[in-house]
Every structure is written in C-alpha cells, then in structure tokens.
Amino acid sequence: MKKNVNIAIVGLGQIGGYLLNELKNKSKDIEIKTGKKIRIVAISAKSLNKKRKFKINKKIFFKNPINIIKEVKPDILFEVIGNSDGISKKIVENSLKNKIHVITPNKALIAKHGDYLAKLAEANKVNLEFEAAVAGGIPILKTIKEGLATNKIEKVYGILNGTTNYILSEMENTNQSFDKVLLKAQKLGYAEPGNPKLDLNGFDAFAKVKILSALAFNNKISKNNCLMEGIEKIQLKDIKIANQLNLRIKLLGISKIINNQLFETVHPCLVNKKDYIGNVNGVMNAVIIEGKPVGETVLQGEGAGPGPTSSSLLSDLLSILRGNIKYPFGINSKKRGSIKPFDNKNYSNSLYIRFEVKDQQGVLSLITNRLAKYKISVKRIIQTPDKKNKKATIVIITHKTTELNIKNCLSIFKKNKNILEFPILIRLQN
C-alpha cells in the first residue's frame, strides 16, 4: 500500500463521530506503527446540520455516500451506518467492487450478506474487516482466524450482548423490576432509547452467533432456524429464585457441533454462580472457545459503546495499513462449506419452569402428571404460597429433556383455568 492513505467514513452517529475523533487524535501514532500517513478525505451522514459534539469539515462532506466512491475513491472506507440492507449494503458492495478496503462494525450486514461480500472482497483483492461486529473491543474474530487457526474448534459460547447482561445484573443488584432497569439502561445509553427490541429479543446476539459459527467451523453463514429467545419475559421473581438456587440468569449465545451437525442458539440460561460465565456482570461481554489442542480460551471485555467499538475498528485499520490482505472469514470462500443443521427439537436441557397457579388442591399433581406423560422427570420442586391472593408460585427443576417434549407438554397449560399465566421456561446451562 502507498505511504499516504485516504480514508472515508460513512455514518456519523455515536460510533462514527467517536471514530472520526480517534483518527484525528491518533494519526501520528498510526504512522509510527504502520509507516503510513492517513488522511480523512470524505465523510457522509444523513444530515450536515445535525447538532454534534464535533465540527464537520463541510469541504469533505457528502450527502450521498455513493458519490464518495465516484468522486474521491478512497483507499479505505469505514461503514458505520448499521443496517443490513439499503445504503449500508450498497456502499459496502460498491466500495469492494471498486477495490476499496472496507471496515465495518455492522453485524446485521455481515450476518445476512457476509458470504456474498466476502467473495467480492476476495475477487477484488481487498479486505473486508468486521472485528467490531462481535463483542465490541474483544478481539474474538482475530483470535479465531489467526491465534487459533490450527485448532479444531468444537464450541463457541458466551455473553454477546452488553445491554441484556446489564439489565439482568442490575435487576439482581438493585432488586428492581425489568421495566425500571430497562429505563435506567436507556438513560445511561446502554439500550436504545426508542426501540431496544433487537437487544432484548436476542436478535443482536443471534447475528453474532452466525458470524462466530462461520469463522469457528469454516462454513458459510448458516440460514438455519436458530433457537432464539430474549429476556423480555424474565421477571424479578425469577432472578430471586435463581439466587436461592445459587444460580444466575444470563443470555447466552451458543454455537457448537453435535454429531457433525451445526447447532446455534440464543436464549436465557441459568448458570452456576461459581462458574466463570456466572460472574461476568454489567455491560461486559465474555466469549469462551473450546478447541483442540488449546482447550478452553476465555476473552472478556466491554462489548459495546463507541470506545470499545472504535478500538476494534482501528485494529482492523492497522491490519490493512500493514499490508495484511486476508480472507474475510479466514479461508477462501470457495473452501467454505455448509454444515447440516442440528434439529432443534432434539436439543436437550435441564429446565426451570415457573407456574403461577390458583392455590387449590390438585394443581401440583396436575402439573407433575402432565410432565410425567411427556417423560419429563422432576428433580426439584419449590412452592411459594400467596395466601392473601389465593395464588401460588410453583417452580420445577427438571432432569434433561428435549425441546420437543417440553413444547408439547406446556401447550396444554394455555387452556387450564387453574394456571394463571403461561409458564416461564429457562434452560439450565449444559
């Protein structure tokens, strides 16, 4: 690469604005470490006049980012808009076709179009870098692609969303309800103020699992129906009961090979307080890799926010400036295969099932008989009466059973008048 390198940034939101400032402040440091001088030649955002904490150089501002490619043709382009389609996809696609290196934190884009974009990058001999798309500042993708490149990875799992981890941790620490803690998370900037749904419903973590699977197992991004659940149904009551059992609730993303088949899931898990993953709290992320011969590798750090994200973006920049032209997913796209999906119906776990019922004789036996019918074995029962309201909370911990069994079993409770709410189901960590 030439000594003077031209850079463009598309998207000047929280991440893009922070990145712009970092590039300006660290340009000398970057030159020392790479021997390259960087120059910001183009920036783009929806609005030039939006109030920002930093000044915009109007001379390099483009309303339409596509014109950056036509008129400036930078050496490297940062895409920090954040959508899976529309202008995000268009600008990345056109940049790669025009032999422009692309760096992005856009997990939704990579999870949906990563295979196609990787082929474009390889065909045009440029980089498509997306370290910041998974776990913020944690160098998890480089660890898999480079540090553990000769290992046979069998499982990757962890806490992949800082918003949900903060909410669950804060509910436990403050004894406050889900809604109150969510509001606090929004005020602190940990959750989207308008619509935090993509964090809460598990979709954010789901996209990251897809990317991790592709890297860990050298396969194309799977189109499998992932078992995906968020934390919206978790109540303070569940947090308290878990605490009594010396457990904590964590939203885990899991990718592993079962009988030569790919299994991917995102769902709340009850984990032991003594386990490492049970002690990762607040906005922290943690990823655990199990492989041979390395054994278990653990990476932890802040998984979101402009600082950690910018750290990964600049890491990708330095990699390109040093001349490291590499395959986006670690190996040539032509050599990446497809792994048969594991049938989610056969996924087995011990379960935590919470029932809110009328405090009447025979209700408990109704529940246990129903479980027995579907070969779901009861390991422990916790019953807490609410005599004032003539109700009771029944928590059942089961031995391992399949998703199919529990789905069929629980369906009947929708119709029973003695069951006041549809049961809350949380899986125990395998």
Stockholm file with secondary structure:
# STOCKHOLM 1.0

chainA/1-430         MKKNVNIAIVGLGQIGGYLLNELKNKSKDIEIKTGKKIRIVAISAKSLNKKRKFKINKKIFFKNPINIIKEVKPDILFEVIGNSDGISKKIVENSLKNKIHVITPNKALIAKHGDYLAKLAEANKVNLEFEAAVAGGIPILKTIKEGLATNKIEKVYGILNGTTNYILSEMENTNQSFDKVLLKAQKLGYAEPGNPKLDLNGFDAFAKVKILSALAFNNKISKNNCLMEGIEKIQLKDIKIANQLNLRIKLLGISKIINNQLFETVHPCLVNKKDYIGNVNGVMNAVIIEGKPVGETVLQGEGAGPGPTSSSLLSDLLSILRGNIKYPFGINSKKRGSIKPFDNKNYSNSLYIRFEVKDQQGVLSLITNRLAKYKISVKRIIQTPDKKNKKATIVIITHKTTELNIKNCLSIFKKNKNILEFPILIRLQN
#=GR chainA/1-430 SS CCSEEEEEEECCSHHHHHHHHHHHHTHHHHHHHHSCEEEEEEEECSCSSSCCSSCCCGGGEESSTHHHHHHTCCSEEEECCCCSSTHHHHHHHHHHHTTCEEECCCHHHHHHHHHHHHHHHHHTTCCEECGGGSSTTSCHHHIIIIITTTSEEEEEEEECCHHHHHHHHHHHHHCCCHHHHHHHHHHTTSSCSSCCHHHHTSHHHHHHHHHHHHHHTTBCCCCCCCEECCSTTCCHHHHHHHHHTTEEEEEEEEEEEETTEEEEEEEEEEEETTSSGGGCCTTEEEEEEEEETTEEEEEEEECSSHHHHHHHHHHHHHHHHTTCCCCTTSSCGGGCBCCCBCCGGGCEECEEEEEEEECCTTHHHHHHHHHHHTTCCEEEEEEEEEGGGTEEEEEEEECCEEHHHHHHHHGGGGSCTTBCSCCEEEEECC
#=GC SS_cons         CCSEEEEEEECCSHHHHHHHHHHHHTHHHHHHHHSCEEEEEEEECSCSSSCCSSCCCGGGEESSTHHHHHHTCCSEEEECCCCSSTHHHHHHHHHHHTTCEEECCCHHHHHHHHHHHHHHHHHTTCCEECGGGSSTTSCHHHIIIIITTTSEEEEEEEECCHHHHHHHHHHHHHCCCHHHHHHHHHHTTSSCSSCCHHHHTSHHHHHHHHHHHHHHTTBCCCCCCCEECCSTTCCHHHHHHHHHTTEEEEEEEEEEEETTEEEEEEEEEEEETTSSGGGCCTTEEEEEEEEETTEEEEEEEECSSHHHHHHHHHHHHHHHHTTCCCCTTSSCGGGCBCCCBCCGGGCEECEEEEEEEECCTTHHHHHHHHHHHTTCCEEEEEEEEEGGGTEEEEEEEECCEEHHHHHHHHGGGGSCTTBCSCCEEEEECC
//
